[in-house]
Amino acid sequence: MSNPVLCGSCFHSSAPGHVCSHCGAALVERAVPMALPVGTLLDGKFVVGDVLGAPGGFGIAYLGWDRVLQRKVVIKELFPDRLVTRLADGGVDVVELRHRVYFNQQRELFLDEARKLARLDGVDAVARVIHYFAQNDTAYFVMPHVAGTSLARRVAGSGRLPPAQVLQWLWPLAQGLQAIHELGLVHRDIKPENVLIDERDRPVLIDFGNATALHEGQTQLDYVAVSRCFAAPEQYLNDLSRTGPWTDVYAVGALLYFCLSGQRPTDSAVRTAGGELLPLDRLVKGLPALLLQVVDRALAIDPALRPASPAELLAMLEPLRPQAFSWLQALPANDFGARMRRVHEQLSRGAETAFSINPLAGLLQGFWFFSHRLLWPGVAASLFLLLAVAVGLWWRVLPWALPLAWLLAALPCAAYADLLLYRRVATLGASLDLAGDEQRQQAPQWLAAAGAPDPRSMLLGFVPPLLALLMWGLVSDFEEDVRYRVRQAVALGDLRARVAAYVAEHQVPPQTLQDVGASFVPNSELRDLQLKAGVIDLVLAVKGASGRRLRWRLDPTQGWVCESRDLPPQYTPPGCTLAE
């Protein structure tokens, strides 16, 4: 049985074959004969994977795996083409002995420049060095793996790129390059293959294998490596003292030429020898005159005619600088969008809160808040109204309590609804990545949906009214049950008949229950019953009216009269009057 092989793309073990059995990537022999084998372990924790792109003049870039942090990385190996060769044990040696001193110097400079690049915190447009080390008689540095597509592939797929998109990428790229120069380094290898556009549509400059310190150490090189079509003419000279930020500015100009036209510019060595650079305005029509002028100056053969730095280049292009796209620009052109802009303007002027009346929110209150997914304001408004319903039912003043509570809640709900909705929409807007055209096109839909009533949340808005109806129904049923039981408890038809018969027979009222041959035992309806001088006194035991008192009095002219002592009116039987 064949032994499994390591996939240089996903770093999982795969069955031997043409493709990885785990990720489907091609398992092919090295296209670069001098590259390290897949699976080589560097510095005790980095596993070498596939070669990334074509080897540069000064080194080889590998996809790698960090065994400690369990993540993909990019490993750059110092391996100057035609200057060194690979030994059988993976080591590196110079092809000609006379280059040994120079290569040793380059290795020390490579590590020193890696230390400087490791300090580039907070510069998103530059892939920062996270580790560096010497091994195999050469040097390495490690950078985070950036998932993205190179500008070379972007142009290959589109032919040419829109000027607005190119300028959108230029600003962070040039600012990152300025940060590199401020560290005392020149990149010297800016080309479409070394600029990635990441998943958030932002440029990232990679591959610092050819970076060089400004005017430090020797100025004469024994070996020259350049990227044709993007290298400045001074890079072909054997003199580092002529290299500076303007050298990278030339490469940026060549990058702009390539992205806007879809063609690589004429190599600077050819131009120096008399070759012609086809003007950009002959390849692409309709470009801004200022952009054409700046690209021409950046591609000047004479360094003195170029912008001296990326910052100067950006200053020249300032009138064309892309404006940051704000989520406010994506708000729909309707009443919702107008209200959100009005709140934003008030807050941006320094107001602690925004004054804006939303009549619909004042009318619907909790239902409006729930519908717009403002949970806690909806709960607060609904609890206030439910409390008013409960008080109104308890005190029998619901027709007055509910409108009063609704009026009291209407003003704060109407006044704060837009502010609360703005805060939620602003949080959503700030979380959107609006750097790319696709995201900008979708942003109005997202924000419009954020301001529209949500059907699922709207269901929550029906809960408080239903609870109020349920409370009213339960209270009504309870009161009806209490009324019915009170009527049953106080009827006493048999006892009243006995008392009336006793009075008719003896012409005097009975004094006790024994006089009429009756007795009383407390039950669930009556707690106490007494007969005194013909008056029947009752103490109710009915739940909801327990302890309340009634009396039946036999009037010579009116007959039996029901008098309530302290029974609530809603439970008082028909015909009963309040006892004096």
N, C-alpha and C positions, 0 to 999 in steps of 0.2 A: 504494500500500500504506500502511495506517495505521501511524503511529508507535507503538511500545510505550509503555505507561504504567507508572508505578511503583505497586506495591501498597503501601498504607499499613499492611498487617498483617505481611507477611513481608519487605517491602523488596526484592523481586525484580521484574525487568521482566516485564510481562505483556502479552499481546495485548489490544487494546481489547475491551471487552465488559462484561457485567454481573458476572462473577466472575473472580477471578485465575486465570490458566492454570497457576500454579505451586502455590498453596496452597488455592485454592477459596474464598477469602474474597470477600465482596461488594465490587465496585468501584462505589461510589455517589457521587453528588455530596455535598458537605459539608452535613450537617444543621445545622451551625452557620455561618451566613453570614459571621460576622466571624472565623472561624478561619483560620489560615495554610494555604495550599495544601499538599497532600501533595508532598513532595520539596523543600520549602524548606530551605535550609542555614543553620544557626545556629552562630555562633561558629566557623565554618570546619570543623566536624567532626560536628555533630549534624543528622541528616536528620529532618524532621518527617513523621510518619505520621498514622494515624487519630486522631480525637478520642476520648478515653476518658471514657465516661459523659456526663452532662449538665454543662455549664459551671457552675462555682460562682459565687457572688456576686462573688468577687474575681479569678477567673482561669479559664483554659482549660488542661486537661491533655491532652497529646498522647502517643501512643506514638511513640518515637523510635528512631533507630539511630545508635550510636556508630561512626563510620567508622574510628576509631583502634583501639579495643578489639574491634571486630566483635561487638557485642552489643546487645540491645534495652535501652532505657532509658525512663524517663518524664520528659517535659519539662513543667514547669509555667510558664505565662506569666502575668505580672501583667496582667490585663485586666478591671478592675472594670466590671461590667455597668451600662449606662446612664450611666457616667461618662466612658468613652472610646469611640472609634470606630476602625475600621481604615482606613488610607489605601491608595491603589492600589499603592504600592510596598512594602506590608507593614508600614509604620510605624504607630505608635499616637499618637493625638492626643486631647486632651480635647474633650468635646462642648461644654462651656461654658468660656470663658476664665477665669472666676472660680475654676474648680477646678484650674487649672494648678499653683499653688503646693502645694496639698494633694496632687495626684498626684505631683509631684516628691518630696515628703517620703515618700509611701508607697513610691515606688520605692527610695529610699535605705534605708528601714526594711526593705523586702523583702529587699534584698541583705545588710543587716546581720544579719537574722534567719537568712538562709541560711548565713552564716558560722558562726553559733552552732550550727545544726543539723548542720553538717558535723563538729562535734566529738563527736557522739553515737556514739562507738565502743562496741561491745559491747552495745548495746541492741537485741535482736533484734525487739522489738515495734514499733520505729519505723523507717520507711524513711529511711535517712540521706541527706542531701544530699551528692552526690559532686562537683558542679561548679555554679558560678553565674556569671552574667555579665549585662551590660547590652547591649541591642541593640534596634533599632527604636523608640528612645525609650521603651522599657519595660525590664523586668527578667525574667530567667529563672533557674530552678534545675533541676538534673538529679538524678534519683534512680534507683536500680536498679529494673529492672522486676521486680515480684513476680508470679509466676504463681499465681493463686489466684482465689477467688470472694468477692465482697463479702457482708457480712452481709445486705444488702438482698436479694440473690438467694437466700441461704440461707433466709431467712424466707419469701420469696415461694414457694420450692419446698416448704417444710415446714409453713407456717402458723404454727408456733411451735417454739421449740427447747427441748430438755430442760434443766432447771435445772442439772444436773451439768455439762453441756457448756458452758453459758453461764458458769458459775463457773470452769471450767477455762480459758476464754479471758480472763476478767476479770482474773485476777492478773497475767499478763505485760503486758496492755494498760495497766492502771493503773500498774504499775511503770514502764513506758516513758513514760507521761504524766508521772509524778513526775519522771523524769529531764529532761523538757522544761522543766518548771517550775523545776527547779534551775538551768537555763541562763538563767532570767529571761524565759521565753516563755510565752504562753498560746495554745493551739491555736485555739480559738474556732470550729472547724468540725467537731466530732466528730459524725458521723452514720453510718448503716449503709453508705452508699456509700463512705465513707472508711476503712472497716475491712475489710481483706482477710483471708481465711483461706487461708494458703499451702498448698503441697502436703504439708507435714508437719503440717498441722492446727494451725498456730500463728497467732495474730492479728498483723497488721501494720498500724499506723496510717500513713495516707498523707495527701497533700495539705495542705501547710502554707501555702498561699497566703493564708490569712486570719490567720495567726499574728501576734501582737502582743507587743511588749516590755511588761514590767510597769512601769507608772508612769514611762515615759521619754518625754521630748518633750512634745508637745501632748496635751491630754486631751480637747479638743473635736474632733469629726469633722465634716467637711463631707459625708460620705457614709457610709451605714450599709448593710452587707450581712450578712444572717443566713440560716441554714438553718432554715426553719420547722419547728416541732415539736421541734427539738433545741437551739435557741438559748435561753440563759437570759434572763430578763426584762431584766436589766441591759444585754444586748447591744442592745436596742432604744433605749436611752438614748444621748444624745449626750455620753457622759462615760466615757472610758477608765479614769479613776481608780477606778471602781466594778467594773472587771473584774479578775479574779484567778484563782487555781487553782480557787476555788469555782465559777467560770463553767464550766470544763471538767467539774467534778464534776456539775453539773446535766446536761450533755450525756451523761455516762456513765450517770447515773440514767435518762435518757430512752432511752438505748441498751438498758439492762437491761429497761425496761418494754416496749420494742418487741420484743426477742428472746423474752421470756418469754410475751408475749400475742399476738404477731403483728400488733399494731395500733400505729400511731404515736400518741404521747400528744398530748393537746390542746396547741396552741401556747401558749407562756407569755404572749404578748401577749393572747390571748383569755382566758386564765385571769385575768390582771391586770384585765381589763375585766369580770370576773364570771363567766366561763365555768367549767365544771366539768370536772375531770379524773376520769374514771371509775376508781374504785379497782381496783388490780391484782387483789385477791383476788376481785372479782366477775367478772373475765374468766378467771382461771385458778384452779382449786381444787387444794388440796393443797400449795401452796408453803410453805416454812418461814416461820414467823412473823417470825424475825429478818430474812430476806431482804425480806419485805414492808415491814417497818419501815424498813430502810435505803434501799430504793427511794423510799419516801415522803419521807424526810428529804432525800435527794439532789435530789428534785424540788420542794423547798420554794421558794415564790416569794421569800421573804426569804432573802438569802444568809447571814445570820447563823445561820439554823436548819439550814443544810446542813453536811456535813463540810467542813472548811476546805481539805482537800487530798485527792488520791487516796490518800496513805498513811493518812490518818485514815479514809477510806472502807473500805480494806482491813482496818484494825485492827478496825472495827466488825463486819466479816464474818469475822473470824478463825475463829470456831467452825465456819463452813461451808467453810473453805478446803479445796479438794480435796487429798487426800494424793497425793504423787508415787507413781506406779505403778512398782513395782520388778519387775525380771524374776524375782526370787525368788517373787513372788506368782503368777507364771505357771508355776512348776514343777509337774509333775503330782503327784497325791497317791498316789504309789507308793513302792517301795523306793528307786528312783533319786532321786526328789525329796527323800525324807527324808535320804538320804546327802549330797546336795548342800547341804541346809540345815544339816546338822550340821557339815560342813566350813566353811561360811560363818560360822556362829556362833563356831567356834573361832578363825578368822582375825580376825573382827571384835573379839574380845577381846584382840587383840594377840599371839596366838601366831605364831611364825615359820613353823610348819608345823602341819598338822592330823593328829591321830592317829585313824585310822579303818581298820579291817581289812575288806578285801573278800575273803572266802574264795574266791569264784569267780575273781577275778584271780590269787590265789595258786595256784590249781589249774591254770588254763589259761595263765597267764603271757603269753608273747608273743602267743599266739592271741587272748587277751582284749584286749590293747592294740591289735592290728591291727583287731579287730572294732569297736572304739570310735574308730577313726581317730586313735589316738595313735601316730604312725608311729615316732618315734625311741625311745621306751621299748620299743615292740615289737621294734625292730631290736636294741636292747641286750640284752633278755632272750633273744631268739632266738640271737644270736651267742654268748652265754654257754653256752647248751645245745648249740649246734653244736660249740663248742670242746670241751665235755665229751665229746661223741660222738667227735670226732676223736682226743682223747687216749685215750679208752677203746678205740677200735679199734687205735690205734697200739701201746698197751701191753697189749692183750689183756685189759683190765679193764672192758669196757663194762658188764657187769651191775652193777658197783660204782660206776663213774664217773657213769653217767647218773642213778641215784636220788639220789646225793650232790649232784650239781649241781642237780637239781630241788629238793631240800630247801633248798639254800643260796639259790636264787633265789626260793623261794616267799614268804619273809617280806618282803623289800623290795617285791616285786610287790604283795602283798596290802596292805602298809602305805601305799604311795604311789599306788596306782591311783586312789582317789577324789580325792586332791588334784590329780593331773594332769588327771583328767576335769573337775573343778570349774573349773580354770583355763581350759580350752577352752570350757566351757559359759558361764562368767562373761564371757569375751570376746565370745561370741555375744550373750549377754543385754544387755551394755552397748552393743552396736552397734545394738540394736533401737530403733526410734522408737515408743515406747509411749504417745504423747500422744493418739492417736485410739482410738475404740472398736473400729474394725475391726482395728487392729494388736494391741490387747489381746486380742481374741478369737482371733487367730491365733497369738499368742505361745505358749500352752501346747502347741500342735501342733509349733511349731518347736523348742521346748526338749525336748519328749518325743522328737522325732526325733534331737536332738543326743545324748541319753543312750541311745538304742537302738542295738543292733548294726547296722552297715551291711552289707548283703549284698555290696556290691562290695569294701569294705575287708576283709571277712571272708575273701575269696579270698586276700588276702596272708597271712593267718594260717595257711593250709595250706602255704605255701611252706617254712618251716623244717622241719616234720615230713617233707615230701617230700624236702627236701635231705638230712635225716638218713638216711632210707631209701635214698636214692640213694648216699650215702657208704657206708653199710653194704653195699649191693649191690655197689658197685664194689670195695670192699676185699675182700669175700667172693670175688668173681670173680677178683680178682688173686691172692689167696692160693691159691685152688683151682688156678689156672694154674701158680703157682710150685710147689705140691706135685706136680702132675702132671709138670712138667718135671724136678724134682729126682728123682722116681722113675725117669723115663726115663734121666736122666744117670747115676745110680748103679747101674742094673741090671747092666751089664757081664757078661751071662750067658756070652758066648763067652770072655772073658778069664778068668773064674773057672773055667770048664770046663778051659781049657788049664793053669791053675796046678794044679788038682786032679789032672789027668792026669800032669803032670810029677812031682808028689810021689809018686803011686802008682808011677810007673816008676822014679824015682831014689831014693826014700825020703828025699830032702832037699828043702827048699823052693827054688824058683828065686830067684836074686838080682836079676835084671834082666828087663826086658821082652824083651830079645834071647834070653834063655834059653828063653822059650816061643814065640819067633818072632812077637812082636807089637811094634808101634810106636805112638806117640801124637803126634797133631798137635792143638794147642789149637783149640777150636771154641766155638760159642755156649753150650754146656752145661758144658764142662769147661775150666778154665784150665790145670790141670796134673794129670798122672797119673804116679805112680811105683810101681814094684814093688821092694820091698826085703825080702829074706828071706821071701818068700811073703806079705807084707802089702801090700795095694793101698791106697796113699794118694791121696786125691782132693782137689782144690781146685775148687769149683764156679764157673762163670761165669754161671749162671742169674740173670737180673735179679730182684732181691729177695733173693737168697741168694748174691750174688757174693762170692768170697773165703772162703766158709765151707768147713770141712774135714770129710771123712768118711774112714773106712777100712774095708776088708774084711779080716777076719782068719780064716784057716782053722784051726779048732780040731779036734784029732784025734777028739774025742768028739761035739761039737755040729755040726760042719761049719762052713759059712761064717757068721760073726758080723759084723753091721753095727754099727759104733760111731761115734757123732756126736761130733766134737771141739768145735764151737762153733755148730752149726746150730740156729736157733730151734726150739722144740718144734713150732710149728704147721707147719713145713716138713719135720720129720724123718719119713722113710719109716716105715711100720709095721714093728715088729720091731727097729728100731734102738735101741741103748741109749747112754747118755752115757758116753764114754770116761773112764776113771779117769786 
